[in-house]
C-alpha cells in the first residue's frame, strides 16, 4: 500500500484578484473580503466612536459600497486600508446627515406656530383645493405631469 496522495494546497485569492472578480460581477468575492477584513473594519469603527448600534449598519454599507467602488481600487496588495477608508467615508456621511438633521430640527423649533384657521378660512381652503383638483383632473396626462413637476414640485422643465 502506497502513501496517500498529498492534497494540493488551497491557494487563497489575493485582494486585487478578489476585487477584479467583483468588478467583473462576482459578488461572492465580497464575502471572502468580508471574512478577511470585516472584523478589522468593525474594530476601527468602534475606535472612531461610532455607536455600537450603528457599527453593523456601517460595516454592511461599506461592503455594499465595495461593489460600487471596486472600479476605483488602486491595486494595492492589501485591501484593508482601502476598505477602512470606505468605512470612514460612511461615518462622515452619517455624521453630516445627522448634523443637517439636527440643524433642521433646531430651525423648525424656532419657527412660529401658525394660528388656527378660522372656519371661513378652512372652508375657503377646501373650496380652493377642490377646484385645483378638478383643474388637474381635466389636464391631459402629459400636461398634468409637467404642471405637477414644474409648478407644484419646483423642478426644472
N, C-alpha and C positions, 0 to 999 in steps of 0.2 A: 504494500500500500504506500502510495506516494504522499507527499505532503500536500495539504490543501492549498489550492491556488490562492495566491495573495489577492486581496481585494484592491482594486485601484483606489488611490486616494481621491476623495471628492475635492475638486478644486472649486473654491468659492469664487464667485464673480467679483470683480473689482468694482469699486464705486463708480468709476467712469463707465464701465460696461453696463452696470445696472441703470444708470441714468440714460445712457444711449438707448437701452431697451425701453425705458419709459417714454422717451421721445418718439420711439417707434410704435407706441401704443400698448406696450406690455405693462399693464398696471400691476401685475403680480410682483414686479420688481420693487414696487413701493413697499410691499410687505417685508421684503428682505431688508430694505434700508430702515424700515421702522424697527424691525427686530434688532438691527445692528445699532441704531442710534436713538431710538425713541426715549430710552431712559436718560440718555445724556441731555436731550432737549428738555425733558421734564425737569431734570435737576437744575439746569441753567435758569429755567423759568421760575422755579422756586427761589433760587438765589437772587433773582431780579425783583422779588417781592410780589410776584403775581399771586393773587388769592388762590388758595388751594382748589376752590370750587371752579376756577376758570382754567386751571392748568390743562385738564383733559381736553377741553374745547380748543385751546390754542395749539396743543400738540396735534390734534386731528386736523385743524385748519392748516398747520404747517405742512403736513404730509399730503393734504389735498392740493395745496399751493404748489408743492413739488411737481405735480403732474403738469400744471400750467407753466411753471417756470423752468422746466427741465431744459428747454432750448437755450436758456441763458447760463447754463452751468459752465464754469470756466475750465473744467477738465482736470482740476487738481486730483491727486490720488486719493485723498481722504475727503469725503463729502460732509463730514461732521461740522466743520466751521461754516460751511455754506448753509447747511440745514439750520444751524443755530441762528445764522443771520436771517433766514426766512422767519424763524420763530420770533426774533426780536422785532422784525417789521410788523408782525401781527400784534405784538404787545403795544407797539407805538400806535398802530391804527386804532386799537381798542381804547387806549388812553385818550387819544384825540377825540374819538367819538363820544366817550364818556364826558370829557371836558366840554364839548359842544352841547351835549345834552344838559349838563349842569348849568351852563351859561344860559341856554334857552329857558330852562325851568326858572332860573332866577329872574330872567326878563319877564316871563309870564306872570311871576309872582308880583311884579311891580305894576302890571297893567291894571288900570281901574276896572272895577266890576261894573258891567253895563247895568243900566237901570232896567227894571222890569217893565216890559212894554205894556202900554195901556190896551184895553180891549179893542179900541179903534185901530191901533197900530197892528195888533195881531190879525184882525180881520183884513186890513189893507194889505198886509204882507201875504196872507193866504190867498187873497184875490190875485195879487201880482204873480205869485208862484204858479197859480192855476193858469193864468194867461200865458206865462212863459212856457209852461209845459205843453200847452196846446200849440203854441207857435213852433216849438221844437218838433212836435209830432207831425206838423204839417210840412216840414222840410224833407227834401229827398235825403237818402241815406248819406250820400257824399257831402251835401251841404251841411247836414247835421253834424257829421264828423268834423268838418272844417270849423264850424261855429263853436262846437264844444272845445276842441283842442286849442284854437287860436283865441277866441274871445273869453271863454269861461275858464280855461286852464292856463292861459297866458303863454302858450308855446308859440314858437315862430312858425310862420306859414311855410 
